[in-house]
C-alpha cells in the first residue's frame, strides 16, 4: 500500500534539517506539515488558509478528488471514512477540516483565532454554521458543474438548472452576510475562523466567475478587499490570501505550499 504522505521533506528522516520550519523564528520549532487535499475542495482551502494565518509551514500534496482518490484504499488507510483533507506532522495524522483546523490552531503561532469573549465566540460559530449549511453545498455544486465535472470526465455536460438553483440558493445567505458586515471590519468584528470560512466561499465564487452574486453588496466587497490585503494573523510577513489557488491552478491540480519566513 502506498504512503500518500511520502513526499517533500516527509520523505526524509525526522532529524533532517529541512524537516523543520525553513527560516527565522520557525527554525526547529515544529516539523513542516504535509497537507493532502485538492485545490478545488472548500475544506482543503480552509485548512490551507488557517495554516498561513497561524504561521504553520505546509507542503501541499494533491489528493485528486476528480479521480475519486478520497475513496482509494491508500487514502482510506489514512482517513477510514474518507474525510478530507488529511494532515501529517511527524508521526501524527488527522483528517477532516474540523480536526485539521484545531490541530493547526494548537500548533500555530500567536493568539488563538477563536475569540475569547463568549458572545463574540458564539456569533463566530453562528456564521460558520450558516456558511457550512447554507453556502458551502451550493459552492460545491457550482464547482462540480463549472469546473470539476469536466476535469473528471471530458464528456461532462454542465447542468444549467443545477447552476441556477445554486445561484438562487445563495441569495439569502449573501444578503445576510452583507448586513452582518455593515458595521464590522471582519465577520464578528475581530478576525476569526468565520473570516477564514467565508474567505474561501467568496474566493471560489470569484474564481468561478460568479462574483456577480455579490456585486451589489458593498460591505462584502469592502471586506473582501481587506481580506486580500490582510497580513498573517500570527504576525508573519505574508499575505495569507496569496496562498489560495487561481482557477488555472485548480484546473491544473496545483496547490501552493505555505512558507512563512520572518516576522
C-alpha positions as CSV (number, residue, x, y, z in Angstrom):
1,X,0.0,0.0,0.0
2,X,1.4,3.4,-1.0
3,X,2.2,6.1,1.6
4,X,0.4,9.2,0.3
5,X,2.4,11.4,2.7
6,X,5.7,10.2,1.4
7,X,6.6,13.4,-0.5
8,X,8.7,16.6,0.1
9,X,10.6,16.7,3.3
10,X,8.5,13.9,4.8
11,X,10.4,11.5,2.5
12,X,13.5,12.3,4.7
13,X,14.5,11.3,8.2
14,X,12.8,13.2,11.1
15,X,16.1,14.6,12.2
16,X,16.9,16.1,8.8
17,X,17.4,19.8,8.9
18,X,14.8,20.6,6.3
19,X,12.1,18.7,8.2
20,X,11.8,21.8,10.3
21,X,10.5,25.3,9.6
22,X,12.8,26.7,7.0
23,X,13.7,30.1,8.3
24,X,13.9,32.6,11.1
25,X,11.7,32.1,14.1
26,X,10.2,29.0,12.6
27,X,13.5,27.1,12.6
28,X,13.3,23.9,14.7
29,X,10.1,25.0,16.5
30,X,7.9,22.4,14.6
31,X,8.1,20.0,11.8
32,X,6.9,21.1,8.4
33,X,3.4,19.6,7.9
34,X,2.1,17.7,4.9
35,X,-1.5,18.7,3.8
36,X,-3.1,16.2,1.5
37,X,-6.1,17.7,-0.3
38,X,-7.5,19.2,-3.5
39,X,-7.3,22.9,-4.7
40,X,-11.0,22.9,-5.6
41,X,-12.1,21.5,-2.3
42,X,-13.6,24.0,0.1
43,X,-12.4,22.2,3.3
44,X,-8.9,21.8,2.0
45,X,-8.6,25.5,1.3
46,X,-10.0,26.4,4.8
47,X,-7.1,24.4,6.3
48,X,-4.5,25.8,3.9
49,X,-5.6,29.4,4.8
50,X,-5.6,28.5,8.5
51,X,-2.0,27.3,8.3
52,X,-0.9,30.6,6.7
53,X,-2.8,32.6,9.3
54,X,-1.2,30.6,12.1
55,X,2.4,30.6,10.8
56,X,2.5,26.9,10.0
57,X,4.7,25.8,7.1
58,X,2.9,23.3,4.9
59,X,3.9,21.1,2.0
60,X,0.8,20.5,-0.1
61,X,0.1,17.2,-1.8
62,X,-2.7,16.5,-4.3
63,X,-5.5,14.1,-3.5
64,X,-7.2,14.0,-6.8
65,X,-10.8,14.1,-5.9
66,X,-11.8,14.3,-9.6
67,X,-10.5,10.7,-9.8
68,X,-12.1,9.6,-6.6
69,X,-8.8,9.2,-4.8
70,X,-10.5,10.0,-1.5
71,X,-12.2,6.6,-1.8
72,X,-9.0,4.7,-2.6
73,X,-7.6,2.1,-0.3
74,X,-4.4,4.1,0.2
75,X,-6.4,7.2,1.3
76,X,-8.8,5.2,3.4
77,X,-5.8,3.8,5.3
78,X,-5.2,7.5,6.4
79,X,-8.9,8.5,6.7
80,X,-11.2,5.5,7.1
81,X,-14.3,7.5,6.4
82,X,-12.9,9.4,3.5
83,X,-12.9,12.8,5.3
84,X,-10.8,15.5,3.6
85,X,-8.3,17.0,3.8
86,X,-5.6,15.0,5.7
87,X,-2.7,16.4,7.6
88,X,0.5,14.8,9.0
89,X,3.2,16.2,11.3
90,X,5.9,13.7,12.2
91,X,4.0,10.6,13.5
92,X,0.6,12.3,14.0
93,X,-2.1,12.2,11.3
94,X,-5.6,13.7,11.3
95,X,-8.3,14.0,8.7
96,X,-11.3,16.3,8.2
97,X,-11.5,20.1,8.2
98,X,-12.5,20.5,11.9
99,X,-9.7,18.2,13.3
100,X,-7.1,19.6,10.9
101,X,-8.0,23.1,11.8
102,X,-7.9,22.6,15.5
103,X,-4.5,20.9,15.3
104,X,-3.1,23.7,13.2
105,X,-4.5,26.2,15.7
106,X,-2.9,24.3,18.6
107,X,0.5,24.0,17.0
108,X,0.4,27.5,15.4
109,X,1.9,30.8,16.5
110,X,0.3,33.9,18.0
111,X,-3.1,34.4,19.6
112,X,-5.9,32.0,19.2
113,X,-8.2,32.6,16.2
114,X,-11.3,31.7,18.3
115,X,-12.5,34.9,20.2
116,X,-12.3,34.8,24.0
117,X,-15.5,36.8,24.5
118,X,-18.4,34.3,24.9
119,X,-20.9,36.4,22.8
120,X,-18.3,37.0,20.1
121,X,-17.3,33.3,20.0
122,X,-21.0,32.3,19.8
123,X,-21.5,34.7,16.9
124,X,-18.4,33.3,15.2
125,X,-19.9,29.8,15.5
126,X,-23.2,31.0,14.1
127,X,-21.7,32.4,10.9
128,X,-19.5,29.4,10.5
129,X,-22.7,27.2,10.7
130,X,-24.6,29.4,8.3
131,X,-21.7,29.1,5.9
132,X,-21.4,25.3,6.2
133,X,-25.1,24.6,6.0
134,X,-26.4,27.3,3.6
135,X,-23.4,28.4,1.5
136,X,-20.9,25.6,1.1
137,X,-23.2,23.0,-0.5
138,X,-24.0,25.5,-3.3
139,X,-20.4,26.5,-3.7
140,X,-19.6,22.8,-4.1
141,X,-22.4,22.4,-6.6
142,X,-21.1,25.2,-8.7
143,X,-17.6,23.8,-8.5
144,X,-18.8,20.5,-9.8
145,X,-20.9,21.9,-12.6
146,X,-18.5,24.6,-13.8
147,X,-15.0,23.2,-13.1
148,X,-14.5,19.7,-11.6
149,X,-17.2,17.8,-13.6
150,X,-15.3,18.3,-16.8
151,X,-12.0,17.6,-15.1
152,X,-13.3,14.2,-14.0
153,X,-15.0,13.4,-17.4
154,X,-14.3,15.4,-20.6
155,X,-17.8,14.4,-21.8
156,X,-19.4,16.1,-18.7
157,X,-22.2,18.5,-19.7
158,X,-23.0,21.3,-17.3
159,X,-26.5,21.2,-15.9
160,X,-27.7,24.7,-16.3
161,X,-30.7,24.1,-13.9
162,X,-28.3,22.9,-11.2
163,X,-26.2,26.0,-11.7
164,X,-29.1,28.4,-11.5
165,X,-30.5,26.6,-8.5
166,X,-27.2,27.0,-6.6
167,X,-27.1,30.7,-7.6
168,X,-30.6,31.3,-6.3
169,X,-29.9,29.4,-3.0
170,X,-27.0,31.8,-2.3
171,X,-29.1,34.9,-2.5
172,X,-30.4,35.0,1.1
173,X,-27.2,34.0,2.9
174,X,-25.2,36.6,0.9
175,X,-27.8,39.2,1.7
176,X,-27.5,38.3,5.4
177,X,-23.7,38.2,5.3
178,X,-23.6,41.7,3.8
179,X,-25.8,43.0,6.5
180,X,-23.6,41.4,9.2
181,X,-20.6,43.3,7.8
182,X,-22.4,46.7,7.9
183,X,-20.5,47.9,11.0
184,X,-17.9,45.2,11.3
185,X,-14.4,45.2,9.8
186,X,-14.4,41.5,10.0
187,X,-17.3,39.0,10.4
188,X,-17.6,39.3,14.1
189,X,-15.5,42.5,14.5
190,X,-12.2,40.8,15.1
191,X,-10.6,38.4,12.6
192,X,-11.6,34.8,13.3
193,X,-12.3,31.4,11.8
194,X,-15.6,32.9,10.4
195,X,-13.4,35.1,8.2
196,X,-11.4,32.1,7.0
197,X,-14.5,30.1,6.1
198,X,-16.2,33.0,4.3
199,X,-13.0,33.9,2.5
200,X,-13.0,30.5,0.8
201,X,-16.6,30.9,-0.2
202,X,-16.2,34.3,-1.7
203,X,-12.8,33.4,-3.3
204,X,-14.2,30.4,-5.1
205,X,-17.2,32.3,-6.3
206,X,-14.8,34.9,-7.7
207,X,-12.5,32.4,-9.5
208,X,-15.5,30.6,-10.9
209,X,-16.8,33.9,-12.5
210,X,-19.7,34.1,-10.0
211,X,-18.7,37.4,-8.4
212,X,-21.9,38.9,-9.8
213,X,-23.7,37.1,-7.0
214,X,-22.3,39.7,-4.5
215,X,-21.6,42.5,-6.9
216,X,-24.4,44.7,-5.3
217,X,-23.1,44.0,-1.8
218,X,-20.8,46.9,-1.0
219,X,-20.0,45.5,2.5
220,X,-18.9,42.1,1.2
221,X,-16.8,43.7,-1.5
222,X,-15.1,46.1,1.0
223,X,-14.5,43.1,3.4
224,X,-13.0,41.0,0.6
225,X,-10.6,43.8,-0.3
226,X,-9.5,43.9,3.4
227,X,-9.1,40.1,3.4
228,X,-6.9,40.2,0.3
229,X,-4.5,42.7,2.0
230,X,-4.7,41.1,5.4
231,X,-1.3,40.0,6.8
232,X,-1.0,36.7,8.6
233,X,-2.8,36.6,12.0
234,X,0.4,35.1,13.6
235,X,2.4,38.2,12.6
236,X,4.3,36.6,9.8
237,X,5.2,39.0,6.9
238,X,3.0,37.2,4.4
239,X,-0.5,37.8,2.9
240,X,-2.4,34.7,3.7
241,X,-4.8,35.1,0.9
242,X,-2.0,34.8,-1.7
243,X,-1.7,31.1,-1.0
244,X,-5.2,30.4,-2.4
245,X,-5.4,28.9,-5.9
246,X,-6.4,30.6,-9.1
247,X,-8.9,28.9,-11.4
248,X,-6.0,27.8,-13.7
249,X,-4.2,26.3,-10.7
250,X,-7.4,24.4,-9.7
251,X,-7.7,23.0,-13.2
252,X,-4.0,22.1,-13.3
253,X,-4.4,20.4,-9.9
254,X,-1.8,22.7,-8.2
255,X,-1.8,23.7,-4.6
256,X,0.7,26.1,-3.1
257,X,3.0,25.3,-0.2
258,X,2.8,27.6,2.8
259,X,6.2,29.2,3.5
260,X,6.3,31.7,6.3
261,X,9.8,33.1,6.8
262,X,10.4,36.0,9.1
263,X,8.1,38.2,11.1
